[in-house]
Amino acid sequence: MKNGKQDVVREIMMGSPVSLKPEDTLDLASDVISLGRIRHIPVVENSRLVGLLSERDLMGAAANQIFGLKQKSKSALLKTVLIKDVMKKKVITVAPDTKIKEAVHLMAEKKIGCVPVVSDGVLVGLVTTTDILKYVEGLAG
C-alpha cells in the first residue's frame, strides 16, 4: 500500500461510464462507439447491468447482415437490430474493492478487454486495459 492507496479497482475505474439500454438499436451503439472512441458499452436496465456490447460484437453482428450493402442500407439495417439481440448477457464483473491484481488476472485469463464494476448489481464503473496500462505506468514512474 503506497501513499494510502489500497490498489483496488475503485481507484482506477472510469466512474459513470457511457451505457445504453437493451432496447436501443445498433445504429446508436455504433455512433457512441465511433464518436466516443470507446470499445465497450455496458448495457443497463433500471441501473442494473444486464449485458455488455463491444465494438467487436457490433462489427461481427453487422458484418454478417450487411456485407456488401451500401452505407445507406447499412445504416437502415442497424436501426432495426436491438442491442439486446447482440450483447453478451453473461458478463464477468468485479466489485469496487476488488484488488487491481485480481482484475488484471481475470481479464488476462478470460481474454477480455474490460470488466464492469458493480455494487449490488448496479453499474458503478468500468475498468479497461487502458486503465490497467495507465496504472502500471504510474507504478513504473
Backbone hydrogen bonds, N-H to C=O, Kabsch-Sander energy under -0.5 kcal/mol:
donor,donor_aa,acceptor,acceptor_aa,energy
5,K,2,K,-2.3
9,V,98,T,-2.7
10,R,96,P,-2.0
11,E,8,V,-2.0
12,I,9,V,-1.3
13,M,9,V,-2.3
14,M,126,L,-2.9
15,G,13,M,-0.8
16,S,124,V,-1.0
20,L,42,P,-2.0
24,D,21,K,-1.7
26,L,78,L,-0.8
26,L,81,V,-2.4
27,D,78,L,-1.2
28,L,25,T,-0.7
29,A,25,T,-1.7
30,S,26,L,-2.8
31,D,27,D,-2.0
32,V,28,L,-2.6
33,I,29,A,-2.6
34,S,30,S,-2.4
35,L,31,D,-3.1
36,G,32,V,-2.3
37,R,33,I,-0.7
38,I,33,I,-1.3
41,I,53,L,-3.1
43,V,51,G,-2.8
44,V,20,L,-2.7
44,V,42,P,-0.5
45,E,48,R,-2.4
48,R,45,E,-1.7
49,L,121,G,-1.7
50,V,43,V,-3.2
51,G,43,V,-1.4
52,L,88,K,-1.7
53,L,41,I,-2.7
55,E,39,R,-2.5
58,L,54,S,-2.4
59,M,55,E,-2.6
60,G,56,R,-2.7
61,A,57,D,-2.5
62,A,58,L,-2.4
63,A,59,M,-3.0
64,N,60,G,-1.6
65,Q,61,A,-1.1
66,I,62,A,-2.8
67,F,63,A,-1.1
69,L,66,I,-2.6
74,K,70,K,-2.5
75,S,71,Q,-2.5
76,A,72,K,-1.9
77,L,73,S,-2.3
78,L,74,K,-2.6
79,K,75,S,-1.3
80,T,77,L,-1.9
81,V,77,L,-0.6
81,V,78,L,-0.6
82,L,80,T,-0.5
83,I,24,D,-3.0
84,K,22,P,-2.3
85,D,82,L,-1.4
86,V,83,I,-2.1
87,M,83,I,-2.9
88,K,52,L,-2.9
91,V,89,K,-1.0
94,V,116,P,-2.1
98,T,95,A,-1.9
100,I,7,D,-2.5
103,A,99,K,-2.0
104,V,100,I,-2.7
105,H,101,K,-2.3
106,L,102,E,-2.5
107,M,103,A,-2.6
108,A,104,V,-2.5
109,E,105,H,-2.9
110,K,106,L,-2.5
111,K,107,M,-0.7
112,I,107,M,-2.1
115,V,127,V,-2.5
117,V,125,G,-2.9
118,V,94,V,-2.5
118,V,116,P,-0.6
119,S,122,V,-2.4
122,V,119,S,-1.7
123,L,47,S,-1.5
124,V,117,V,-3.2
125,G,117,V,-1.5
126,L,14,M,-1.2
127,V,115,V,-2.3
128,T,126,L,-0.5
129,T,113,G,-1.7
132,I,128,T,-2.0
133,L,129,T,-2.6
134,K,130,T,-2.3
135,Y,131,D,-1.9
136,V,132,I,-2.6
137,E,133,L,-2.5
138,G,134,K,-1.9
139,L,135,Y,-1.6
140,A,136,V,-1.9
141,G,137,E,-1.3
